[in-house]
Amino acid sequence: MTRILVAGDANLDLVLRGDVVPRFGQAEQLLEAADLVLGSSAGICAAGLARLGVDTALVARVGPDVFGDRTRELLAEAGVDVSALRTVDEPTGVSVILSAPEDRAILTLTGALAGITADEVLAASSDAAHVHFASSFLVPELTAELPAVLASLRARGVTTSLDTNWDPAGRWAGIAECLPLVDVLLPNAAEAIALAGALGEDPSDAESAALALAARGPLVVVKDGAAGGLATGGATVLRAPGLECDVVDTTGAGDSFDAGFLAAWTEGIPLQTALRRAAVAGSLSTRGSGGTGGQATRAEIDEHA
């Protein structure tokens, strides 16, 4: 049985570091580094799970081009089952990451990844114990059917998790219908506040946003940057700190946090410990360029958690 199936986006990231704030007028700016690496929320999370020894598969779409070939190759090298990674007649998605030490900007062409469907996910989930959904707003066809997919998986006894990532439209459409049906919601602090606000709440911070979201059904686990993370099922709020690291690149740190949490939570590890392991995984991932360059092993998380 596949322990965790990850569903959503799959693409490469071109990560640029140095003088990355664009100045138009044909100004040429010199960079410190440029790396073409495995990207995408789903792809980075899947690679992180596999690195932690979790039997992991990915269902997503790429195109028949060099970016698609390289995406498939990097996922397979990471230990991810790519048998459900479909090649379609569209260009592979790609993101350009303008990476500064404490923040980043992301420019994305969705391309092939946007077309993944509910039928593809349900077919790939036939032997999964848990399904994690990533980048909801980049995969609109799947997200439109996500409540029905979540209900179907729950009826089969399959647990689920959702990391929406940021909504470029700022509407957070369709997520309210998912909250009573998903087991774990994994936003970052800004996403939690924005989502709670879009649902008619007035959160003052990530903790109050998490409590408001948890009241709608899911366990809410919030990525809180350098502060680590917090989690609530609607009654009490648990917190776990991250690690102090020499940050190279924060790209994908939240997806590595997701991987650390899901690897522990699906093993039945207590919530406080799972949260700490997630915070450690997210912190350690910032040691390398791109989302997977610094991802932690199980032994490294054991050492710090």
C-alpha positions as CSV (number, residue, x, y, z in Angstrom):
1,M,0.0,0.0,0.0
2,T,1.2,3.5,-0.8
3,R,1.3,5.3,2.5
4,I,0.9,8.8,1.1
5,L,-0.2,10.0,-2.3
6,V,0.5,13.6,-3.1
7,A,-1.7,15.3,-5.7
8,G,-1.3,18.7,-7.4
9,D,1.5,20.5,-9.2
10,A,4.8,19.3,-10.7
11,N,7.4,21.5,-12.2
12,L,10.9,22.8,-12.0
13,D,12.0,26.0,-10.2
14,L,14.6,28.4,-11.6
15,V,15.9,29.8,-8.3
16,L,17.8,33.1,-8.6
17,R,19.7,34.6,-5.7
18,G,21.6,37.9,-5.3
19,D,20.4,41.2,-6.8
20,V,16.9,39.8,-7.7
21,V,14.6,42.9,-7.4
22,P,14.0,43.6,-11.1
23,R,14.8,47.1,-12.5
24,F,13.3,47.7,-15.9
25,G,14.8,49.9,-18.6
26,Q,17.1,47.1,-19.8
27,A,19.2,47.3,-16.7
28,E,21.5,44.2,-16.4
29,Q,21.8,42.8,-12.9
30,L,24.4,40.4,-11.8
31,L,23.3,37.3,-9.7
32,E,25.1,35.3,-7.0
33,A,23.6,32.0,-8.1
34,A,21.1,30.4,-10.4
35,D,19.8,26.8,-9.9
36,L,17.3,24.8,-11.9
37,V,15.8,22.4,-9.3
38,L,12.7,20.4,-8.6
39,G,9.9,22.8,-7.7
40,S,6.2,22.8,-7.0
41,S,4.5,22.4,-3.7
42,A,3.3,18.8,-4.4
43,G,6.7,17.8,-5.9
44,I,8.8,19.2,-3.0
45,C,6.5,17.7,-0.4
46,A,6.6,14.3,-2.1
47,A,10.4,14.4,-2.3
48,G,10.6,15.4,1.3
49,L,8.3,12.5,2.3
50,A,10.4,10.0,0.3
51,R,13.6,11.3,1.9
52,L,12.0,10.6,5.3
53,G,11.5,7.0,4.3
54,V,7.8,7.3,3.5
55,D,6.3,5.2,0.7
56,T,5.2,8.1,-1.5
57,A,3.6,8.6,-4.9
58,L,2.7,11.7,-6.9
59,V,-0.2,12.3,-9.2
60,A,0.3,15.3,-11.4
61,R,0.9,16.4,-15.0
62,V,3.9,17.5,-17.1
63,G,4.5,18.2,-20.7
64,P,6.5,16.3,-23.4
65,D,9.5,18.6,-23.1
66,V,12.9,18.9,-21.4
67,F,11.4,20.4,-18.3
68,G,8.9,17.6,-18.0
69,D,11.6,15.0,-18.5
70,R,13.8,16.6,-15.9
71,T,10.9,16.9,-13.4
72,R,10.1,13.2,-13.7
73,E,13.8,12.3,-13.4
74,L,14.3,14.4,-10.3
75,L,11.2,13.0,-8.6
76,A,12.3,9.4,-9.4
77,E,15.8,10.1,-8.1
78,A,14.2,11.3,-4.8
79,G,12.5,8.0,-4.4
80,V,9.0,9.1,-5.4
81,D,6.7,6.7,-7.4
82,V,6.0,8.6,-10.6
83,S,3.8,6.0,-12.3
84,A,0.8,8.4,-12.0
85,L,2.7,11.4,-13.3
86,R,1.0,11.9,-16.6
87,T,2.5,13.5,-19.7
88,V,0.1,15.6,-21.7
89,D,0.4,17.8,-24.9
90,E,1.0,21.1,-23.1
91,P,4.2,22.8,-21.9
92,T,5.4,21.8,-18.5
93,G,4.8,24.4,-15.8
94,V,7.8,26.4,-14.5
95,S,8.4,28.9,-11.7
96,V,11.1,31.5,-11.5
97,I,12.0,32.2,-7.8
98,L,13.5,35.5,-6.9
99,S,15.0,34.5,-3.6
100,A,16.2,36.9,-0.9
101,P,17.3,35.5,2.5
102,E,14.0,36.3,4.3
103,D,11.5,36.4,1.5
104,R,11.0,35.5,-2.2
105,A,8.9,36.3,-5.2
106,I,7.5,33.6,-7.5
107,L,6.6,33.9,-11.2
108,T,4.8,30.8,-12.4
109,L,3.6,29.5,-15.8
110,T,1.1,26.7,-14.8
111,G,1.0,25.0,-18.2
112,A,0.3,21.3,-18.1
113,L,0.0,21.1,-14.3
114,A,-3.2,23.0,-14.2
115,G,-5.3,20.3,-15.9
116,I,-5.1,17.5,-13.3
117,T,-8.5,16.0,-12.7
118,A,-10.5,14.4,-9.9
119,D,-10.7,11.1,-11.8
120,E,-6.9,11.0,-12.1
121,V,-6.5,11.5,-8.3
122,L,-9.2,8.9,-7.4
123,A,-7.6,6.3,-9.8
124,A,-4.1,6.9,-8.3
125,S,-5.4,6.7,-4.7
126,S,-6.8,3.2,-5.0
127,D,-4.0,1.9,-2.7
128,A,-3.2,5.0,-0.6
129,A,-3.7,5.4,3.1
130,H,-3.4,9.2,3.0
131,V,-3.8,11.8,0.2
132,H,-2.2,15.2,0.4
133,F,-3.5,18.0,-1.9
134,A,-1.2,20.9,-2.8
135,S,-1.5,24.2,-4.6
136,S,-5.3,24.3,-4.9
137,F,-5.4,27.5,-6.9
138,L,-3.0,26.3,-9.5
139,V,-5.2,23.2,-10.3
140,P,-8.7,24.6,-10.8
141,E,-10.3,21.5,-12.4
142,L,-9.4,19.4,-9.4
143,T,-10.3,22.1,-6.9
144,A,-13.8,22.5,-8.3
145,E,-14.4,18.8,-7.5
146,L,-12.3,18.7,-4.4
147,P,-15.2,18.5,-1.8
148,A,-16.6,15.4,-3.6
149,V,-13.1,13.8,-3.9
150,L,-12.5,14.4,-0.1
151,A,-15.9,12.9,0.7
152,S,-15.2,9.8,-1.4
153,L,-11.8,9.3,0.2
154,R,-13.2,9.7,3.7
155,A,-15.9,7.1,2.9
156,R,-13.1,4.7,2.0
157,G,-11.2,5.4,5.3
158,V,-8.5,7.4,3.6
159,T,-7.2,10.4,5.6
160,T,-6.5,13.7,3.7
161,S,-4.6,16.9,4.1
162,L,-4.7,20.2,2.2
163,D,-2.1,22.9,1.6
164,T,-3.8,25.5,-0.5
165,N,-0.9,27.9,-0.9
166,W,-1.7,31.5,-1.7
167,D,-4.7,32.3,-3.8
168,P,-3.5,34.8,-6.5
169,A,-7.1,36.0,-6.9
170,G,-7.5,36.7,-3.2
171,R,-10.9,35.0,-3.0
172,W,-10.1,31.6,-1.5
173,A,-13.1,30.2,-3.4
174,G,-14.2,26.6,-2.8
175,I,-12.1,26.1,0.4
176,A,-15.0,26.6,2.8
177,E,-16.7,23.5,1.4
178,C,-13.5,21.5,1.9
179,L,-12.9,22.3,5.5
180,P,-15.5,19.9,7.1
181,L,-14.2,17.1,4.8
182,V,-10.4,17.4,5.1
183,D,-8.5,16.0,8.1
184,V,-5.6,18.4,8.2
185,L,-5.3,21.9,6.8
186,L,-1.7,23.2,6.4
187,P,-1.6,26.9,5.7
188,N,1.2,29.3,6.5
189,A,0.4,32.2,8.9
190,A,-0.5,34.7,6.2
191,E,-2.7,32.2,4.3
192,A,-4.5,31.2,7.6
193,I,-5.3,34.8,8.3
194,A,-6.4,35.6,4.7
195,L,-8.5,32.4,4.5
196,A,-10.2,33.0,7.9
197,G,-10.9,36.6,6.8
198,A,-12.4,35.4,3.5
199,L,-14.8,33.2,5.5
200,G,-16.1,36.1,7.5
201,E,-13.9,35.9,10.5
202,D,-11.8,38.7,11.9
203,P,-8.6,37.1,13.0
204,S,-6.0,39.2,14.8
205,D,-3.1,36.8,14.3
206,A,-2.3,33.3,13.1
207,E,-3.4,31.7,16.3
208,S,-6.9,33.2,16.2
209,A,-7.2,32.4,12.5
210,A,-6.2,28.7,13.2
211,L,-8.9,28.5,15.9
212,A,-11.5,29.9,13.6
213,L,-10.6,27.5,10.8
214,A,-10.4,24.5,13.2
215,A,-14.0,25.3,14.3
216,R,-15.0,24.3,10.8
217,G,-13.7,20.8,11.1
218,P,-10.0,20.1,10.3
219,L,-6.9,19.9,12.5
220,V,-5.1,23.1,11.5
221,V,-1.4,23.1,11.4
222,V,0.2,26.5,10.7
223,K,3.7,27.2,9.4
224,D,4.9,30.3,11.2
225,G,8.3,31.0,9.5
226,A,11.2,31.4,11.9
227,A,8.9,31.0,14.9
228,G,8.2,27.3,13.9
229,G,4.6,26.2,13.8
230,L,1.4,25.9,15.7
231,A,-1.5,23.4,15.7
232,T,-5.0,23.3,17.0
233,G,-8.0,21.0,16.7
234,G,-10.2,23.7,18.0
235,A,-9.7,23.7,21.8
236,T,-6.0,24.3,22.7
237,V,-3.2,25.6,20.6
238,L,0.2,23.9,20.6
239,R,3.4,25.5,19.5
240,A,6.8,24.2,18.4
241,P,9.9,26.3,17.6
242,G,12.0,25.9,14.6
243,L,15.8,25.8,14.5
244,E,18.3,28.7,14.0
245,C,19.9,28.0,10.7
246,D,22.2,29.8,8.2
247,V,19.5,30.4,5.6
248,V,20.5,29.9,2.0
249,D,17.0,29.8,0.4
250,T,13.5,29.6,2.0
251,T,12.0,28.2,-1.2
252,G,9.9,25.1,-0.4
253,A,10.4,25.3,3.4
254,G,6.7,25.1,4.0
255,D,6.4,22.0,1.8
256,S,9.2,20.4,3.7
257,F,7.3,21.3,6.9
258,D,4.3,19.6,5.5
259,A,6.4,16.5,4.7
260,G,7.8,16.4,8.2
261,F,4.4,16.7,9.8
262,L,2.6,14.2,7.6
263,A,5.4,11.6,7.9
264,A,5.0,11.8,11.7
265,W,1.2,12.3,11.9
266,T,0.4,9.3,9.6
267,E,2.6,7.1,11.9
268,G,0.3,8.0,14.8
269,I,3.0,10.1,16.5
270,P,1.5,12.6,19.1
271,L,0.6,16.0,17.8
272,Q,3.1,18.0,19.8
273,T,5.9,15.8,18.6
274,A,4.7,15.8,15.0
275,L,4.6,19.6,15.1
276,R,8.1,19.8,16.4
277,R,9.4,17.4,13.7
278,A,7.6,19.5,11.1
279,A,9.2,22.7,12.4
280,V,12.6,21.1,12.3
281,A,12.1,19.7,8.8
282,G,11.1,23.2,7.6
283,S,14.1,24.9,9.2
284,L,16.6,22.4,7.9
285,S,15.3,22.7,4.3
286,T,16.6,26.3,4.1
287,R,20.2,25.1,4.2
288,G,20.3,24.5,0.4
289,S,19.1,26.2,-2.8
290,G,15.7,25.2,-4.0
291,G,13.0,23.2,-2.2
292,T,14.9,19.9,-2.0
293,G,18.6,20.9,-1.8
294,G,18.6,21.0,2.0
295,Q,15.7,18.6,2.9
296,A,16.3,16.6,6.1
297,T,16.7,12.9,6.6
298,R,14.8,11.1,9.4
299,A,18.1,10.9,11.3
300,E,18.6,14.6,11.1
301,I,15.1,15.3,12.4
302,D,15.6,12.7,15.2
303,E,18.8,14.6,16.2
304,H,17.0,17.9,16.7
305,A,13.4,17.0,17.6
